[in-house]
Amino acid sequence: MDWQERIVANPETLFGRPHIKGTRTGVECILDLMASGWREAQILESYPHLQREDLLAVFAFVRDCLKDEAWIMRATIRRPGIEA
């Protein structure tokens, strides 16, 4: 999945946070729904402008963010009880 075709960030939309292209639905919103127990079918029913491929793009985007070694290092440094 090439998330770059579906996930964009524009300073004029959602304060520059990543969102699904052509919408104001943020990556964070989708992750919050999933973390709250929403199933794919519920999301697609509640957000009819989204497609299954949009949800897959969200996960591919997050996967690639987690592969970013700089991000991993920052997260490691900020462990509870450790000053960065």
N, CA and C atoms as an extended XYZ file, in Angstrom:
252
Properties=species:S:1:pos:R:3:atomname:S:1:resname:S:1:resid:I:1 pbc="F F F"
N         0.852       -1.181        0.000 N   MET     1
C         0.000        0.000        0.000 CA  MET     1
C         0.890        1.234        0.000 C   MET     1
N         0.721        2.082       -0.981 N   ASP     2
C         1.434        3.347       -1.055 CA  ASP     2
C         0.564        4.418       -0.410 C   ASP     2
N         0.782        4.644        0.874 N   TRP     3
C        -0.054        5.577        1.620 CA  TRP     3
C         0.056        7.005        1.104 C   TRP     3
N         1.148        7.336        0.431 N   GLN     4
C         1.371        8.707       -0.035 CA  GLN     4
C         0.342        9.155       -1.073 C   GLN     4
N        -0.355        8.221       -1.671 N   GLU     5
C        -1.418        8.564       -2.610 CA  GLU     5
C        -2.698        8.980       -1.874 C   GLU     5
N        -2.808        8.617       -0.586 N   ARG     6
C        -4.055        8.841        0.141 CA  ARG     6
C        -3.909        9.671        1.416 C   ARG     6
N        -2.725        9.733        1.989 N   ILE     7
C        -2.506       10.492        3.225 CA  ILE     7
C        -1.681       11.725        2.890 C   ILE     7
N        -2.198       12.889        3.280 N   VAL     8
C        -1.518       14.149        2.979 CA  VAL     8
C        -1.484       15.017        4.240 C   VAL     8
N        -0.649       16.020        4.205 N   ALA     9
C        -0.609       17.023        5.274 CA  ALA     9
C        -0.495       18.378        4.595 C   ALA     9
N        -1.406       19.254        4.962 N   ASN    10
C        -1.465       20.583        4.366 CA  ASN    10
C        -1.680       21.569        5.511 C   ASN    10
N        -0.837       22.600        5.617 N   PRO    11
C        -0.984       23.543        6.727 CA  PRO    11
C        -2.361       24.210        6.790 C   PRO    11
N        -3.095       24.202        5.698 N   GLU    12
C        -4.408       24.845        5.663 CA  GLU    12
C        -5.554       23.906        6.050 C   GLU    12
N        -5.234       22.633        6.293 N   THR    13
C        -6.259       21.657        6.666 CA  THR    13
C        -5.821       20.940        7.935 C   THR    13
N        -6.685       20.946        8.929 N   LEU    14
C        -6.428       20.277       10.214 CA  LEU    14
C        -5.094       20.693       10.831 C   LEU    14
N        -4.759       21.967       10.668 N   PHE    15
C        -3.538       22.526       11.261 CA  PHE    15
C        -2.280       21.783       10.819 C   PHE    15
N        -2.319       21.225        9.619 N   GLY    16
C        -1.152       20.535        9.075 CA  GLY    16
C        -1.013       19.085        9.503 C   GLY    16
N        -1.968       18.595       10.257 N   ARG    17
C        -1.897       17.185       10.678 CA  ARG    17
C        -2.231       16.275        9.497 C   ARG    17
N        -1.664       15.078        9.474 N   PRO    18
C        -1.951       14.159        8.362 CA  PRO    18
C        -3.425       13.766        8.340 C   PRO    18
N        -3.974       13.726        7.129 N   HIS    19
C        -5.382       13.371        6.951 CA  HIS    19
C        -5.568       12.652        5.627 C   HIS    19
N        -6.740       12.093        5.459 N   ILE    20
C        -7.046       11.373        4.224 CA  ILE    20
C        -7.331       12.397        3.135 C   ILE    20
N        -6.635       12.251        2.043 N   LYS    21
C        -6.706       13.198        0.929 CA  LYS    21
C        -8.156       13.447        0.503 C   LYS    21
N        -8.478       14.717        0.299 N   GLY    22
C        -9.810       15.091       -0.150 CA  GLY    22
C       -10.849       15.130        0.954 C   GLY    22
N       -10.401       14.937        2.197 N   THR    23
C       -11.320       14.945        3.329 CA  THR    23
C       -10.721       15.794        4.448 C   THR    23
N       -11.478       15.941        5.501 N   ARG    24
C       -10.968       16.548        6.729 CA  ARG    24
C       -10.922       15.481        7.821 C   ARG    24
N       -10.785       14.239        7.423 N   THR    25
C       -10.713       13.125        8.358 CA  THR    25
C        -9.245       12.826        8.632 C   THR    25
N        -8.836       13.093        9.862 N   GLY    26
C        -7.440       12.931       10.234 CA  GLY    26
C        -7.058       11.491       10.528 C   GLY    26
N        -5.784       11.217       10.328 N   VAL    27
C        -5.224        9.915       10.685 CA  VAL    27
C        -5.495        9.644       12.166 C   VAL    27
N        -5.299       10.649       12.985 N   GLU    28
C        -5.510       10.502       14.420 CA  GLU    28
C        -6.960       10.104       14.728 C   GLU    28
N        -7.919       10.663       14.019 N   CYS    29
C        -9.329       10.326       14.215 CA  CYS    29
C        -9.574        8.842       13.953 C   CYS    29
N        -9.047        8.351       12.854 N   ILE    30
C        -9.225        6.938       12.504 CA  ILE    30
C        -8.579        6.041       13.561 C   ILE    30
N        -7.385        6.401       13.997 N   LEU    31
C        -6.708        5.604       15.028 CA  LEU    31
C        -7.477        5.635       16.343 C   LEU    31
N        -8.031        6.789       16.694 N   ASP    32
C        -8.836        6.887       17.910 CA  ASP    32
C       -10.062        5.974       17.840 C   ASP    32
N       -10.715        5.966       16.683 N   LEU    33
C       -11.889        5.108       16.516 CA  LEU    33
C       -11.508        3.646       16.677 C   LEU    33
N       -10.433        3.236       16.018 N   MET    34
C       -10.003        1.840       16.099 CA  MET    34
C        -9.588        1.477       17.528 C   MET    34
N        -8.886        2.383       18.184 N   ALA    35
C        -8.462        2.130       19.569 CA  ALA    35
C        -9.657        2.058       20.513 C   ALA    35
N       -10.757        2.671       20.130 N   SER    36
C       -11.982        2.638       20.936 CA  SER    36
C       -12.841        1.423       20.625 C   SER    36
N       -12.375        0.589       19.714 N   GLY    37
C       -13.085       -0.646       19.432 CA  GLY    37
C       -13.955       -0.639       18.187 C   GLY    37
N       -13.930        0.469       17.440 N   TRP    38
C       -14.708        0.506       16.208 CA  TRP    38
C       -14.125       -0.480       15.194 C   TRP    38
N       -15.005       -1.175       14.511 N   ARG    39
C       -14.593       -2.077       13.437 CA  ARG    39
C       -14.551       -1.312       12.126 C   ARG    39
N       -13.862       -1.882       11.170 N   GLU    40
C       -13.754       -1.270        9.840 CA  GLU    40
C       -15.129       -0.951        9.269 C   GLU    40
N       -16.047       -1.896        9.368 N   ALA    41
C       -17.386       -1.693        8.808 CA  ALA    41
C       -18.102       -0.510        9.461 C   ALA    41
N       -17.922       -0.346       10.769 N   GLN    42
C       -18.551        0.782       11.467 CA  GLN    42
C       -17.996        2.111       10.968 C   GLN    42
N       -16.695        2.165       10.789 N   ILE    43
C       -16.070        3.398       10.319 CA  ILE    43
C       -16.567        3.731        8.921 C   ILE    43
N       -16.562        2.752        8.045 N   LEU    44
C       -16.986        3.006        6.664 CA  LEU    44
C       -18.460        3.377        6.582 C   LEU    44
N       -19.266        2.839        7.478 N   GLU    45
C       -20.690        3.189        7.495 CA  GLU    45
C       -20.896        4.607        8.037 C   GLU    45
N       -20.136        4.962        9.045 N   SER    46
C       -20.272        6.285        9.666 CA  SER    46
C       -19.591        7.392        8.868 C   SER    46
N       -18.612        7.025        8.080 N   TYR    47
C       -17.874        7.977        7.246 CA  TYR    47
C       -17.955        7.498        5.797 C   TYR    47
N       -19.120        7.648        5.150 N   PRO    48
C       -19.331        7.070        3.822 CA  PRO    48
C       -18.410        7.631        2.736 C   PRO    48
N       -17.752        8.745        3.001 N   HIS    49
C       -16.815        9.305        2.022 CA  HIS    49
C       -15.479        8.559        2.023 C   HIS    49
N       -15.282        7.663        3.005 N   LEU    50
C       -14.040        6.897        3.070 CA  LEU    50
C       -14.186        5.552        2.376 C   LEU    50
N       -13.053        5.034        1.946 N   GLN    51
C       -13.002        3.706        1.334 CA  GLN    51
C       -12.069        2.826        2.167 C   GLN    51
N       -12.192        1.539        1.999 N   ARG    52
C       -11.336        0.596        2.723 CA  ARG    52
C        -9.866        0.926        2.499 C   ARG    52
N        -9.512        1.318        1.285 N   GLU    53
C        -8.125        1.645        0.956 CA  GLU    53
C        -7.616        2.832        1.775 C   GLU    53
N        -8.522        3.742        2.151 N   ASP    54
C        -8.131        4.864        3.004 CA  ASP    54
C        -7.690        4.363        4.378 C   ASP    54
N        -8.424        3.401        4.908 N   LEU    55
C        -8.071        2.844        6.211 CA  LEU    55
C        -6.750        2.095        6.139 C   LEU    55
N        -6.554        1.349        5.077 N   LEU    56
C        -5.277        0.649        4.898 CA  LEU    56
C        -4.125        1.641        4.783 C   LEU    56
N        -4.377        2.759        4.133 N   ALA    57
C        -3.345        3.795        3.996 CA  ALA    57
C        -2.984        4.379        5.359 C   ALA    57
N        -3.964        4.541        6.231 N   VAL    58
C        -3.685        5.043        7.575 CA  VAL    58
C        -2.707        4.116        8.282 C   VAL    58
N        -2.956        2.817        8.209 N   PHE    59
C        -2.071        1.873        8.881 CA  PHE    59
C        -0.696        1.809        8.229 C   PHE    59
N        -0.642        1.914        6.929 N   ALA    60
C         0.658        1.926        6.246 CA  ALA    60
C         1.445        3.171        6.630 C   ALA    60
N         0.759        4.310        6.761 N   PHE    61
C         1.398        5.553        7.180 CA  PHE    61
C         1.997        5.398        8.574 C   PHE    61
N         1.204        4.879        9.506 N   VAL    62
C         1.681        4.699       10.874 CA  VAL    62
C         2.841        3.708       10.916 C   VAL    62
N         2.738        2.635       10.151 N   ARG    63
C         3.825        1.658       10.076 CA  ARG    63
C         5.124        2.340        9.672 C   ARG    63
N         5.053        3.166        8.627 N   ASP    64
C         6.260        3.826        8.152 CA  ASP    64
C         6.769        4.865        9.149 C   ASP    64
N         5.869        5.509        9.851 N   CYS    65
C         6.297        6.450       10.898 CA  CYS    65
C         7.062        5.712       11.991 C   CYS    65
N         6.594        4.533       12.355 N   LEU    66
C         7.258        3.759       13.398 CA  LEU    66
C         8.605        3.209       12.948 C   LEU    66
N         8.800        3.091       11.656 N   LYS    67
C        10.094        2.644       11.131 CA  LYS    67
C        11.129        3.758       11.139 C   LYS    67
N        10.687        4.976       11.344 N   ASP    68
C        11.571        6.131       11.363 CA  ASP    68
C        12.442        6.054       12.614 C   ASP    68
N        13.716        5.778       12.443 N   GLU    69
C        14.614        5.583       13.574 CA  GLU    69
C        14.695        6.810       14.471 C   GLU    69
N        14.605        7.992       13.916 N   ALA    70
C        14.661        9.205       14.734 CA  ALA    70
C        13.481        9.235       15.696 C   ALA    70
N        12.307        8.828       15.227 N   TRP    71
C        11.132        8.794       16.097 CA  TRP    71
C        11.338        7.786       17.212 C   TRP    71
N        11.862        6.634       16.886 N   ILE    72
C        12.085        5.592       17.890 CA  ILE    72
C        13.068        6.086       18.949 C   ILE    72
N        14.110        6.765       18.532 N   MET    73
C        15.085        7.276       19.484 CA  MET    73
C        14.451        8.306       20.418 C   MET    73
N        13.628        9.204       19.891 N   ARG    74
C        12.973       10.201       20.738 CA  ARG    74
C        12.061        9.516       21.744 C   ARG    74
N        11.335        8.508       21.310 N   ALA    75
C        10.426        7.781       22.214 CA  ALA    75
C        11.212        7.066       23.296 C   ALA    75
N        12.364        6.520       22.963 N   THR    76
C        13.197        5.809       23.929 CA  THR    76
C        13.734        6.771       24.979 C   THR    76
N        14.150        7.917       24.558 N   ILE    77
C        14.705        8.911       25.471 CA  ILE    77
C        13.651        9.417       26.442 C   ILE    77
N        12.406        9.469       26.015 N   ARG    78
C        11.329       10.047       26.827 CA  ARG    78
C        10.609        9.007       27.693 C   ARG    78
N        11.269        7.928       28.033 N   ARG    79
C        10.646        6.956       28.914 CA  ARG    79
C        10.360        7.574       30.274 C   ARG    79
N         9.313        7.129       30.939 N   PRO    80
C         8.995        7.682       32.267 CA  PRO    80
C        10.198        7.591       33.208 C   PRO    80
N        10.433        8.677       33.909 N   GLY    81
C        11.531        8.702       34.875 CA  GLY    81
C        12.872        9.093       34.300 C   GLY    81
N        12.924        9.310       32.983 N   ILE    82
C        14.179        9.672       32.330 CA  ILE    82
C        14.008       11.051       31.731 C   ILE    82
N        14.881       11.941       32.082 N   GLU    83
C        14.846       13.293       31.542 CA  GLU    83
C        15.493       13.316       30.165 C   GLU    83
N        14.868       14.008       29.222 N   ALA    84
C        15.450       14.136       27.883 CA  ALA    84
C        16.229       15.422       27.766 C   ALA    84
